[in-house]
Amino acid sequence: MGGRDFFCAELLTGKLRFRERRMEKLSLTAAEGLIYGLTQGGEMLLIRPNPGRMEIVSRFKLPADSTELAWAHPVVCGGRLYVRQGAFLYAYDIRAE
């Protein structure tokens, strides 16, 4: 696997189910059955786990306040998504309505 591949493999056998090649590097966290991925370029991805394909539910770009790369892992706590980029910390309400 390349260093920028996003893939799904069976836990017990290691059998590859799918692979997305040449993805931008992602910092990941998981909460409430979803995967939150932050690209180094500051794009937030909401990914639904699916063994057959990469299923991006939604995506958005962080505000352009910072020109620094995003390296910190996103955090989900108390119904909020916290994302740090450079000197900025963003908080998003992600509770279902």
N, CA, C and O atoms as a printed pandas DataFrame, in Angstrom:
     atom_number atom_name residue_name chain_id  residue_number  x_coord  y_coord  z_coord
0              1         N          MET        A               1    0.844   -1.183    0.000
1              2        CA          MET        A               1    0.000    0.000    0.000
2              3         C          MET        A               1    0.886    1.242    0.000
3              4         O          MET        A               1    1.928    1.280    0.653
4              5         N          GLY        A               2    0.460    2.232   -0.727
5              6        CA          GLY        A               2    1.167    3.504   -0.715
6              7         C          GLY        A               2    0.846    4.293    0.532
7              8         O          GLY        A               2   -0.157    4.027    1.195
8              9         N          GLY        A               3    1.676    5.252    0.859
9             10        CA          GLY        A               3    1.490    6.054    2.056
10            11         C          GLY        A               3    0.277    6.970    1.999
11            12         O          GLY        A               3   -0.115    7.533    3.021
12            13         N          ARG        A               4   -0.317    7.130    0.839
13            14        CA          ARG        A               4   -1.467    8.017    0.717
14            15         C          ARG        A               4   -2.714    7.272    0.264
15            16         O          ARG        A               4   -3.621    7.872   -0.313
16            17         N          ASP        A               5   -2.767    5.983    0.519
17            18        CA          ASP        A               5   -3.943    5.199    0.164
18            19         C          ASP        A               5   -4.891    5.129    1.353
19            20         O          ASP        A               5   -4.454    5.037    2.500
20            21         N          PHE        A               6   -6.185    5.172    1.074
21            22        CA          PHE        A               6   -7.227    4.955    2.076
22            23         C          PHE        A               6   -7.836    3.611    1.702
23            24         O          PHE        A               6   -8.283    3.425    0.570
24            25         N          PHE        A               7   -7.859    2.665    2.655
25            26        CA          PHE        A               7   -8.303    1.329    2.278
26            27         C          PHE        A               7   -9.105    0.673    3.380
27            28         O          PHE        A               7   -9.099    1.114    4.530
28            29         N          CYS        A               8   -9.799   -0.392    3.004
29            30        CA          CYS        A               8  -10.536   -1.227    3.945
30            31         C          CYS        A               8  -10.041   -2.646    3.758
31            32         O          CYS        A               8   -9.980   -3.153    2.638
32            33         N          ALA        A               9   -9.688   -3.283    4.862
33            34        CA          ALA        A               9   -9.241   -4.677    4.828
34            35         C          ALA        A               9   -9.986   -5.461    5.895
35            36         O          ALA        A               9  -10.342   -4.923    6.943
36            37         N          GLU        A              10  -10.218   -6.732    5.620
37            38        CA          GLU        A              10  -10.866   -7.598    6.608
38            39         C          GLU        A              10   -9.921   -7.811    7.780
39            40         O          GLU        A              10   -8.743   -8.112    7.582
40            41         N          LEU        A              11  -10.422   -7.660    8.986
41            42        CA          LEU        A              11   -9.606   -7.730   10.187
42            43         C          LEU        A              11   -8.915   -9.091   10.351
43            44         O          LEU        A              11   -7.717   -9.146   10.629
44            45         N          LEU        A              12   -9.650  -10.161   10.183
45            46        CA          LEU        A              12   -9.087  -11.493   10.455
46            47         C          LEU        A              12   -8.199  -12.020    9.334
47            48         O          LEU        A              12   -7.233  -12.736    9.598
48            49         N          THR        A              13   -8.509  -11.679    8.103
49            50        CA          THR        A              13   -7.757  -12.262    6.983
50            51         C          THR        A              13   -6.781  -11.287    6.334
51            52         O          THR        A              13   -5.838  -11.712    5.667
52            53         N          GLY        A              14   -6.991  -10.001    6.518
53            54        CA          GLY        A              14   -6.161   -9.004    5.851
54            55         C          GLY        A              14   -6.535   -8.793    4.394
55            56         O          GLY        A              14   -5.879   -8.027    3.689
56            57         N          LYS        A              15   -7.593   -9.471    3.932
57            58        CA          LYS        A              15   -8.028   -9.358    2.538
58            59         C          LYS        A              15   -8.473   -7.923    2.246
59            60         O          LYS        A              15   -9.295   -7.359    2.970
60            61         N          LEU        A              16   -7.929   -7.350    1.194
61            62        CA          LEU        A              16   -8.244   -5.980    0.797
62            63         C          LEU        A              16   -9.645   -5.918    0.198
63            64         O          LEU        A              16   -9.962   -6.665   -0.727
64            65         N          ARG        A              17  -10.482   -5.028    0.726
65            66        CA          ARG        A              17  -11.847   -4.850    0.201
66            67         C          ARG        A              17  -11.893   -3.729   -0.828
67            68         O          ARG        A              17  -12.529   -3.874   -1.872
68            69         N          PHE        A              18  -11.222   -2.606   -0.545
69            70        CA          PHE        A              18  -11.106   -1.532   -1.525
70            71         C          PHE        A              18   -9.914   -0.676   -1.162
71            72         O          PHE        A              18   -9.402   -0.739   -0.044
72            73         N          ARG        A              19   -9.472    0.137   -2.132
73            74        CA          ARG        A              19   -8.372    1.073   -1.894
74            75         C          ARG        A              19   -8.601    2.304   -2.752
75            76         O          ARG        A              19   -8.829    2.200   -3.957
76            77         N          GLU        A              20   -8.538    3.475   -2.121
77            78        CA          GLU        A              20   -8.561    4.760   -2.828
78            79         C          GLU        A              20   -7.116    5.217   -2.896
79            80         O          GLU        A              20   -6.475    5.421   -1.866
80            81         N          ARG        A              21   -6.610    5.376   -4.093
81            82        CA          ARG        A              21   -5.199    5.720   -4.264
82            83         C          ARG        A              21   -4.990    7.228   -4.295
83            84         O          ARG        A              21   -5.871    8.007   -4.659
84            85         N          ARG        A              22   -3.775    7.597   -3.893
85            86        CA          ARG        A              22   -3.301    8.982   -3.971
86            87         C          ARG        A              22   -4.203    9.969   -3.229
87            88         O          ARG        A              22   -4.453   11.073   -3.713
88            89         N          MET        A              23   -4.675    9.577   -2.085
89            90        CA          MET        A              23   -5.446   10.491   -1.239
90            91         C          MET        A              23   -4.500   11.509   -0.610
91            92         O          MET        A              23   -3.321   11.227   -0.395
92            93         N          GLU        A              24   -5.029   12.687   -0.319
93            94        CA          GLU        A              24   -4.255   13.635    0.475
94            95         C          GLU        A              24   -4.159   13.057    1.884
95            96         O          GLU        A              24   -5.086   12.388    2.341
96            97         N          LYS        A              25   -3.052   13.307    2.574
97            98        CA          LYS        A              25   -2.879   12.771    3.926
98            99         C          LYS        A              25   -4.039   13.222    4.815
99           100         O          LYS        A              25   -4.465   14.377    4.771
100          101         N          LEU        A              26   -4.541   12.279    5.625
101          102        CA          LEU        A              26   -5.686   12.536    6.504
102          103         C          LEU        A              26   -5.307   12.307    7.955
103          104         O          LEU        A              26   -4.584   11.363    8.276
104          105         N          SER        A              27   -5.802   13.184    8.840
105          106        CA          SER        A              27   -5.807   12.928   10.275
106          107         C          SER        A              27   -7.211   12.447   10.591
107          108         O          SER        A              27   -8.188   13.105   10.233
108          109         N          LEU        A              28   -7.323   11.301   11.261
109          110        CA          LEU        A              28   -8.622   10.648   11.432
110          111         C          LEU        A              28   -9.049   10.538   12.880
111          112         O          LEU        A              28   -8.223   10.485   13.791
112          113         N          THR        A              29  -10.355   10.507   13.073
113          114        CA          THR        A              29  -10.956   10.108   14.335
114          115         C          THR        A              29  -12.294    9.474   13.997
115          116         O          THR        A              29  -12.841    9.705   12.919
116          117         N          ALA        A              30  -12.818    8.678   14.912
117          118        CA          ALA        A              30  -14.111    8.027   14.694
118          119         C          ALA        A              30  -15.017    8.319   15.876
119          120         O          ALA        A              30  -14.571    8.351   17.023
120          121         N          ALA        A              31  -16.301    8.534   15.584
121          122        CA          ALA        A              31  -17.285    8.772   16.635
122          123         C          ALA        A              31  -18.667    8.458   16.096
123          124         O          ALA        A              31  -19.000    8.784   14.957
124          125         N          GLU        A              32  -19.464    7.818   16.939
125          126        CA          GLU        A              32  -20.860    7.521   16.626
126          127         C          GLU        A              32  -21.036    6.863   15.263
127          128         O          GLU        A              32  -21.959    7.192   14.518
128          129         N          GLY        A              33  -20.142    5.928   14.944
129          130        CA          GLY        A              33  -20.268    5.153   13.729
130          131         C          GLY        A              33  -19.784    5.826   12.460
131          132         O          GLY        A              33  -19.986    5.289   11.371
132          133         N          LEU        A              34  -19.154    6.980   12.567
133          134        CA          LEU        A              34  -18.647    7.699   11.404
134          135         C          LEU        A              34  -17.157    7.979   11.565
135          136         O          LEU        A              34  -16.628    7.942   12.676
136          137         N          ILE        A              35  -16.489    8.258   10.457
137          138        CA          ILE        A              35  -15.078    8.618   10.466
138          139         C          ILE        A              35  -14.955   10.072   10.052
139          140         O          ILE        A              35  -15.517   10.483    9.037
140          141         N          TYR        A              36  -14.225   10.848   10.832
141          142        CA          TYR        A              36  -13.977   12.254   10.533
142          143         C          TYR        A              36  -12.528   12.361   10.076
143          144         O          TYR        A              36  -11.611   11.973   10.800
144          145         N          GLY        A              37  -12.329   12.887    8.877
145          146        CA          GLY        A              37  -10.985   12.986    8.324
146          147         C          GLY        A              37  -10.664   14.422    7.958
147          148         O          GLY        A              37  -11.447   15.089    7.284
148          149         N          LEU        A              38   -9.512   14.894    8.403
149          150        CA          LEU        A              38   -9.049   16.248    8.106
150          151         C          LEU        A              38   -7.835   16.151    7.201
151          152         O          LEU        A              38   -6.831   15.542    7.570
152          153         N          THR        A              39   -7.920   16.754    6.005
153          154        CA          THR        A              39   -6.773   16.751    5.098
154          155         C          THR        A              39   -5.779   17.808    5.552
155          156         O          THR        A              39   -6.143   18.748    6.258
156          157         N          GLN        A              40   -4.523   17.653    5.144
157          158        CA          GLN        A              40   -3.533   18.677    5.520
158          159         C          GLN        A              40   -3.863   20.022    4.905
159          160         O          GLN        A              40   -3.425   21.055    5.412
160          161         N          GLY        A              41   -4.621   20.031    3.830
161          162        CA          GLY        A              41   -5.023   21.284    3.186
162          163         C          GLY        A              41   -6.205   21.966    3.847
163          164         O          GLY        A              41   -6.619   23.037    3.403
164          165         N          GLY        A              42   -6.767   21.369    4.908
165          166        CA          GLY        A              42   -7.842   21.999    5.662
166          167         C          GLY        A              42   -9.240   21.654    5.185
167          168         O          GLY        A              42  -10.173   22.428    5.399
168          169         N          GLU        A              43   -9.401   20.499    4.539
169          170        CA          GLU        A              43  -10.742   20.057    4.156
170          171         C          GLU        A              43  -11.181   18.961    5.119
171          172         O          GLU        A              43  -10.445   18.008    5.375
172          173         N          MET        A              44  -12.392   19.112    5.648
173          174        CA          MET        A              44  -12.958   18.144    6.586
174          175         C          MET        A              44  -13.855   17.192    5.814
175          176         O          MET        A              44  -14.721   17.627    5.055
176          177         N          LEU        A              45  -13.647   15.869    6.007
177          178        CA          LEU        A              45  -14.456   14.856    5.345
178          179         C          LEU        A              45  -15.220   14.055    6.384
179          180         O          LEU        A              45  -14.658   13.678    7.412
180          181         N          LEU        A              46  -16.496   13.791    6.126
181          182        CA          LEU        A              46  -17.286   12.888    6.949
182          183         C          LEU        A              46  -17.466   11.623    6.125
183          184         O          LEU        A              46  -18.056   11.651    5.045
184          185         N          ILE        A              47  -16.947   10.498    6.651
185          186        CA          ILE        A              47  -16.898    9.248    5.900
186          187         C          ILE        A              47  -17.738    8.201    6.626
187          188         O          ILE        A              47  -17.572    7.978    7.825
188          189         N          ARG        A              48  -18.642    7.563    5.884
189          190        CA          ARG        A              48  -19.434    6.472    6.445
190          191         C          ARG        A              48  -18.674    5.173    6.182
191          192         O          ARG        A              48  -18.347    4.877    5.033
192          193         N          PRO        A              49  -18.385    4.391    7.228
193          194        CA          PRO        A              49  -17.696    3.121    7.011
194          195         C          PRO        A              49  -18.514    2.232    6.077
195          196         O          PRO        A              49  -19.703    2.005    6.300
196          197         N          ASN        A              50  -17.869    1.741    5.043
197          198        CA          ASN        A              50  -18.511    0.907    4.046
198          199         C          ASN        A              50  -17.435   -0.027    3.509
199          200         O          ASN        A              50  -16.449    0.447    2.944
200          201         N          PRO        A              51  -17.590   -1.335    3.667
201          202        CA          PRO        A              51  -16.538   -2.243    3.237
202          203         C          PRO        A              51  -16.350   -2.307    1.723
203          204         O          PRO        A              51  -15.359   -2.864    1.252
204          205         N          GLY        A              52  -17.283   -1.748    0.953
205          206        CA          GLY        A              52  -17.191   -1.844   -0.488
206          207         C          GLY        A              52  -16.588   -0.652   -1.193
207          208         O          GLY        A              52  -16.120   -0.777   -2.325
208          209         N          ARG        A              53  -16.588    0.519   -0.541
209          210        CA          ARG        A              53  -16.080    1.729   -1.197
210          211         C          ARG        A              53  -15.906    2.840   -0.178
211          212         O          ARG        A              53  -16.432    2.758    0.932
212          213         N          MET        A              54  -15.172    3.874   -0.552
213          214        CA          MET        A              54  -15.039    5.051    0.306
214          215         C          MET        A              54  -16.293    5.900    0.114
215          216         O          MET        A              54  -16.524    6.432   -0.972
216          217         N          GLU        A              55  -17.089    6.026    1.151
217          218        CA          GLU        A              55  -18.366    6.727    1.075
218          219         C          GLU        A              55  -18.278    8.053    1.832
219          220         O          GLU        A              55  -18.459    8.092    3.049
220          221         N          ILE        A              56  -17.999    9.135    1.107
221          222        CA          ILE        A              56  -17.924   10.455    1.716
222          223         C          ILE        A              56  -19.333   11.018    1.791
223          224         O          ILE        A              56  -19.976   11.252    0.767
224          225         N          VAL        A              57  -19.811   11.234    3.020
225          226        CA          VAL        A              57  -21.165   11.731    3.257
226          227         C          VAL        A              57  -21.220   13.233    3.029
227          228         O          VAL        A              57  -22.156   13.739    2.411
228          229         N          SER        A              58  -20.214   13.945    3.528
229          230        CA          SER        A              58  -20.149   15.389    3.325
230          231         C          SER        A              58  -18.709   15.861    3.474
231          232         O          SER        A              58  -17.840   15.134    3.956
232          233         N          ARG        A              59  -18.484   17.094    3.048
233          234        CA          ARG        A              59  -17.143   17.680    3.143
234          235         C          ARG        A              59  -17.293   19.191    3.167
235          236         O          ARG        A              59  -18.240   19.752    2.616
236          237         N          PHE        A              60  -16.331   19.836    3.824
237          238        CA          PHE        A              60  -16.280   21.295    3.801
238          239         C          PHE        A              60  -14.850   21.748    4.036
239          240         O          PHE        A              60  -14.037   21.019    4.604
240          241         N          LYS        A              61  -14.560   22.938    3.599
241          242        CA          LYS        A              61  -13.231   23.531    3.749
242          243         C          LYS        A              61  -13.243   24.394    5.008
243          244         O          LYS        A              61  -14.203   25.127    5.246
244          245         N          LEU        A              62  -12.188   24.311    5.811
245          246        CA          LEU        A              62  -12.061   25.186    6.980
246          247         C          LEU        A              62  -11.928   26.631    6.508
247          248         O          LEU        A              62  -11.477   26.877    5.389
248          249         N          PRO        A              63  -12.319   27.597    7.356
249          250        CA          PRO        A              63  -12.131   28.998    6.975
250          251         C          PRO        A              63  -10.676   29.275    6.618
251          252         O          PRO        A              63   -9.772   28.615    7.131
252          253         N          ALA        A              64  -10.452   30.226    5.761
253          254        CA          ALA        A              64   -9.099   30.527    5.269
254          255         C          ALA        A              64   -8.315   31.420    6.219
255          256         O          ALA        A              64   -7.470   32.198    5.777
256          257         N          ASP        A              65   -8.584   31.319    7.524
257          258        CA          ASP        A              65   -7.876   32.138    8.513
258          259         C          ASP        A              65   -6.399   31.783    8.589
259          260         O          ASP        A              65   -5.565   32.642    8.876
260          261         N          SER        A              66   -6.076   30.529    8.335
261          262        CA          SER        A              66   -4.705   30.067    8.481
262          263         C          SER        A              66   -4.204   29.524    7.152
263          264         O          SER        A              66   -4.947   28.882    6.409
264          265         N          THR        A              67   -2.951   29.786    6.865
265          266        CA          THR        A              67   -2.333   29.232    5.664
266          267         C          THR        A              67   -1.478   28.016    6.018
267          268         O          THR        A              67   -0.867   27.406    5.140
268          269         N          GLU        A              68   -1.436   27.664    7.309
269          270        CA          GLU        A              68   -0.645   26.514    7.753
270          271         C          GLU        A              68   -1.353   25.212    7.409
271          272         O          GLU        A              68   -2.576   25.174    7.275
272          273         N          LEU        A              69   -0.577   24.154    7.269
273          274        CA          LEU        A              69   -1.156   22.837    7.046
274          275         C          LEU        A              69   -1.860   22.370    8.316
275          276         O          LEU        A              69   -1.455   22.714    9.426
276          277         N          ALA        A              70   -2.919   21.583    8.136
277          278        CA          ALA        A              70   -3.661   21.029    9.269
278          279         C          ALA        A              70   -3.064   19.667    9.610
279          280         O          ALA        A              70   -3.132   18.742    8.801
280          281         N          TRP        A              71   -2.481   19.537   10.800
281          282        CA          TRP        A              71   -1.857   18.288   11.211
282          283         C          TRP        A              71   -2.574   17.639   12.392
283          284         O          TRP        A              71   -2.465   16.428   12.583
284          285         N          ALA        A              72   -3.298   18.415   13.181
285          286        CA          ALA        A              72   -3.923   17.881   14.395
286          287         C          ALA        A              72   -5.101   16.975   14.043
287          288         O          ALA        A              72   -5.787   17.197   13.046
288          289         N          HIS        A              73   -5.326   15.966   14.857
289          290        CA          HIS        A              73   -6.479   15.090   14.649
290          291         C          HIS        A              73   -7.742   15.798   15.098
291          292         O          HIS        A              73   -7.737   16.471   16.129
292          293         N          PRO        A              74   -8.830   15.661   14.343
293          294        CA          PRO        A              74  -10.098   16.231   14.796
294          295         C          PRO        A              74  -10.562   15.480   16.047
295          296         O          PRO        A              74  -10.194   14.325   16.263
296          297         N          VAL        A              75  -11.374   16.153   16.865
297          298        CA          VAL        A              75  -11.896   15.563   18.102
298          299         C          VAL        A              75  -13.405   15.759   18.119
299          300         O          VAL        A              75  -13.903   16.839   17.800
300          301         N          VAL        A              76  -14.133   14.699   18.495
301          302        CA          VAL        A              76  -15.578   14.782   18.672
302          303         C          VAL        A              76  -15.857   14.565   20.145
303          304         O          VAL        A              76  -15.454   13.557   20.724
304          305         N          CYS        A              77  -16.563   15.536   20.758
305          306        CA          CYS        A              77  -16.883   15.456   22.184
306          307         C          CYS        A              77  -18.110   16.301   22.466
307          308         O          CYS        A              77  -18.191   17.448   22.027
308          309         N          GLY        A              78  -19.063   15.744   23.193
309          310        CA          GLY        A              78  -20.232   16.505   23.607
310          311         C          GLY        A              78  -21.047   17.078   22.456
311          312         O          GLY        A              78  -21.590   18.177   22.571
312          313         N          GLY        A              79  -21.140   16.358   21.363
313          314        CA          GLY        A              79  -21.937   16.835   20.233
314          315         C          GLY        A              79  -21.260   17.900   19.389
315          316         O          GLY        A              79  -21.907   18.549   18.567
316          317         N          ARG        A              80  -19.960   18.083   19.589
317          318        CA          ARG        A              80  -19.221   19.077   18.813
318          319         C          ARG        A              80  -17.995   18.433   18.166
319          320         O          ARG        A              80  -17.390   17.503   18.699
320          321         N          LEU        A              81  -17.658   18.974   16.990
321          322        CA          LEU        A              81  -16.451   18.597   16.279
322          323         C          LEU        A              81  -15.453   19.725   16.469
323          324         O          LEU        A              81  -15.735   20.872   16.121
324          325         N          TYR        A              82  -14.281   19.404   17.022
325          326        CA          TYR        A              82  -13.225   20.389   17.240
326          327         C          TYR        A              82  -12.099   20.129   16.244
327          328         O          TYR        A              82  -11.616   19.006   16.103
328          329         N          VAL        A              83  -11.695   21.196   15.559
329          330        CA          VAL        A              83  -10.657   21.078   14.542
330          331         C          VAL        A              83   -9.662   22.213   14.733
331          332         O          VAL        A              83  -10.045   23.383   14.777
332          333         N          ARG        A              84   -8.382   21.864   14.846
333          334        CA          ARG        A              84   -7.331   22.880   14.982
334          335         C          ARG        A              84   -6.539   22.951   13.692
335          336         O          ARG        A              84   -6.168   21.936   13.102
336          337         N          GLN        A              85   -6.291   24.183   13.273
337          338        CA          GLN        A              85   -5.415   24.432   12.128
338          339         C          GLN        A              85   -4.543   25.622   12.495
339          340         O          GLN        A              85   -5.030   26.744   12.635
340          341         N          GLY        A              86   -3.250   25.367   12.648
341          342        CA          GLY        A              86   -2.338   26.433   13.062
342          343         C          GLY        A              86   -2.736   26.970   14.425
343          344         O          GLY        A              86   -2.886   26.199   15.373
344          345         N          ALA        A              87   -2.909   28.281   14.539
345          346        CA          ALA        A              87   -3.274   28.921   15.807
346          347         C          ALA        A              87   -4.781   29.003   16.014
347          348         O          ALA        A              87   -5.236   29.585   16.999
348          349         N          PHE        A              88   -5.563   28.428   15.101
349          350        CA          PHE        A              88   -7.020   28.539   15.165
350          351         C          PHE        A              88   -7.645   27.226   15.605
351          352         O          PHE        A              88   -7.196   26.148   15.216
352          353         N          LEU        A              89   -8.692   27.331   16.427
353          354        CA          LEU        A              89   -9.482   26.182   16.852
354          355         C          LEU        A              89  -10.920   26.448   16.453
355          356         O          LEU        A              89  -11.502   27.462   16.838
356          357         N          TYR        A              90  -11.496   25.532   15.678
357          358        CA          TYR        A              90  -12.874   25.666   15.214
358          359         C          TYR        A              90  -13.730   24.634   15.928
359          360         O          TYR        A              90  -13.278   23.515   16.171
360          361         N          ALA        A              91  -14.968   24.998   16.269
361          362        CA          ALA        A              91  -15.906   24.095   16.905
362          363         C          ALA        A              91  -17.196   24.098   16.096
363          364         O          ALA        A              91  -17.753   25.157   15.802
364          365         N          TYR        A              92  -17.661   22.920   15.742
365          366        CA          TYR        A              92  -18.877   22.768   14.932
366          367         C          TYR        A              92  -19.875   21.914   15.685
367          368         O          TYR        A              92  -19.519   20.857   16.207
368          369         N          ASP        A              93  -21.124   22.360   15.749
369          370        CA          ASP        A              93  -22.199   21.593   16.375
370          371         C          ASP        A              93  -22.602   20.487   15.399
371          372         O          ASP        A              93  -23.058   20.776   14.293
372          373         N          ILE        A              94  -22.439   19.236   15.794
373          374        CA          ILE        A              94  -22.752   18.128   14.892
374          375         C          ILE        A              94  -23.899   17.279   15.429
375          376         O          ILE        A              94  -24.122   16.167   14.950
376          377         N          ARG        A              95  -24.618   17.784   16.406
377          378        CA          ARG        A              95  -25.754   17.024   16.941
378          379         C          ARG        A              95  -26.848   16.927   15.890
379          380         O          ARG        A              95  -27.104   17.880   15.154
380          381         N          ALA        A              96  -27.491   15.766   15.827
381          382        CA          ALA        A              96  -28.608   15.577   14.900
382          383         C          ALA        A              96  -29.789   16.409   15.383
383          384         O          ALA        A              96  -30.056   16.507   16.580
384          385         N          GLU        A              97  -30.474   16.992   14.440
385          386        CA          GLU        A              97  -31.652   17.797   14.813
386          387         C          GLU        A              97  -32.910   16.976   14.771
387          388         O          GLU        A              97  -33.992   17.490   15.055
